[in-house]
Amino acid sequence: MRFTEDRIRSKRLRDLPVYLFEDLAAKRRQKEAEGVDVIDLSIGDPDLGAPAGVVEALTRHAADKRLHCYTPHWVVETFNRGVSGWMAERFGVDLDPATEILPVIGTKEGIAHLPLAVLDPGDMALVPDPGYPVYSRGVWFAGGRVEWMALRAETGFLPDLESLDDRDLRLVYLNYPNNPTSAVAEIDFYEGIVDRARKADAIIASDAAYSETTFDGYKSRSLLEAPGARELGIEFHSFSKTFGMAGWRVGFAAGNEKIISALGTLKSNVDSGVFGAVLLAAAEGLQNEWPAVAETEKEYGLRRSLIRECLETCGLEYHRSPATLYIWAKVPGGERSVEFATTILEEAGVLVAPGVGFGERGEGYFRMSITCPTGRIKTATERLQEVSKRWMT
Ligand SMILES: *Cc1c(COP(=O)(O)O)cnc(C)c1O
């Protein structure tokens, strides 16, 4: 047998859209080979690390041999109770820890697996464009049909509920505070979409990975606060961005009991849960580490101001938002986002994410991330100002 690519790779992998950043990644390697010190502002990977109390809890629990087995049930119960307490305190939402909360191996895992648990082949899912790529991948892998839901600047990057096509709709993905646009949603938006989904008999999956990554005192809202949301919705929360724990792989799904149960059944057939010591350390974070989160937010806030000021000096427009690790800015002069990113890389040695990489409607924008040491961000802004003369004239 000859192992050609086609012979090995399933049709579902072969059918995935080509990775738009590949060219850019190659150019980056080429630049680095030439000795250019490239500053990467293209990805959102928290660099400030987990709070000391969480690390200490992990170390302590890691020594407990009872946790070296498949995750004991009492550990999941402890974690779920902690989550339930936090959700009540933070959003005023009362959830049953036994039936309405489920740990996930990072929200990416839960988001990607959800369609396998709730969709049949051919079922339709609405997915934000631009958006986090995992929603569409999950739907395609489950044989579902993706309909793109446009996020436009005119409507604050919220989907226009009036224009949504809800025939045969089974599942809607939402993500606020939003990656990549940084937009936020208020409670009236969640009320509107719950109303809409109820009429269509559809499920809402809200990705709240950035719910606590906010600035200037802003408090994001939860889908589950909207009346009726718990009858048809679940929300994914992550420790990755909030606590700087992306490598730890832990998050949770919360909300409707039947959806949680379906996802739980699917997961029990493909994984065996999160390491108990990680669950207990994460619960410790939820309970005690908010002062540490506030400290990281100060640092992020400083970086954010540096980038915003730079964009203003460079005459570039960006979406003003109180949340996320990103700044979503407009490509100047009607240039294509990949071309703009390539030029910036070549002339300034700064890598930004071209908007089109997040979907067709991301064209015309680029995304800058603040998960890079403050000194490096400063250097990046100086370099950008230097090359901004190109489009300022
Ligand atoms: C980073 C990110 C996640 C992933 O979170 P994990 O919990 O690390 O899997 C989910 N959704 C969005 C929109 C993200 O940007």
The ligand as a MOL file (V3000), in Angstrom:
LIG
                    3D

  0  0  0     0  0            999 V3000
M  V30 BEGIN CTAB
M  V30 COUNTS 15 15 0 0 0
M  V30 BEGIN ATOM
M  V30 1 C -8.5090 30.9490 23.3040 0
M  V30 2 C -9.9360 30.7100 22.9590 0
M  V30 3 C -10.5960 29.5730 23.4230 0
M  V30 4 C -9.8000 28.3950 23.9300 0
M  V30 5 O -9.7700 28.2070 25.1740 0
M  V30 6 P -9.2060 26.8790 25.8320 0
M  V30 7 O -10.0040 26.8350 27.0560 0
M  V30 8 O -7.7470 27.1250 26.0240 0
M  V30 9 O -9.4510 25.7170 24.9390 0
M  V30 10 C -11.9340 29.4110 23.1660 0
M  V30 11 N -12.6060 30.3510 22.4650 0
M  V30 12 C -12.0070 31.4370 22.0030 0
M  V30 13 C -12.7970 32.4230 21.2200 0
M  V30 14 C -10.6460 31.6570 22.2140 0
M  V30 15 O -10.0500 32.7190 21.6850 0
M  V30 END ATOM
M  V30 BEGIN BOND
M  V30 1 1 1 2
M  V30 2 1 2 3
M  V30 3 2 2 14
M  V30 4 1 3 4
M  V30 5 2 3 10
M  V30 6 1 4 5
M  V30 7 1 5 6
M  V30 8 2 6 7
M  V30 9 1 6 8
M  V30 10 1 6 9
M  V30 11 1 10 11
M  V30 12 2 11 12
M  V30 13 1 12 13
M  V30 14 1 12 14
M  V30 15 1 14 15
M  V30 END BOND
M  V30 END CTAB
M  END
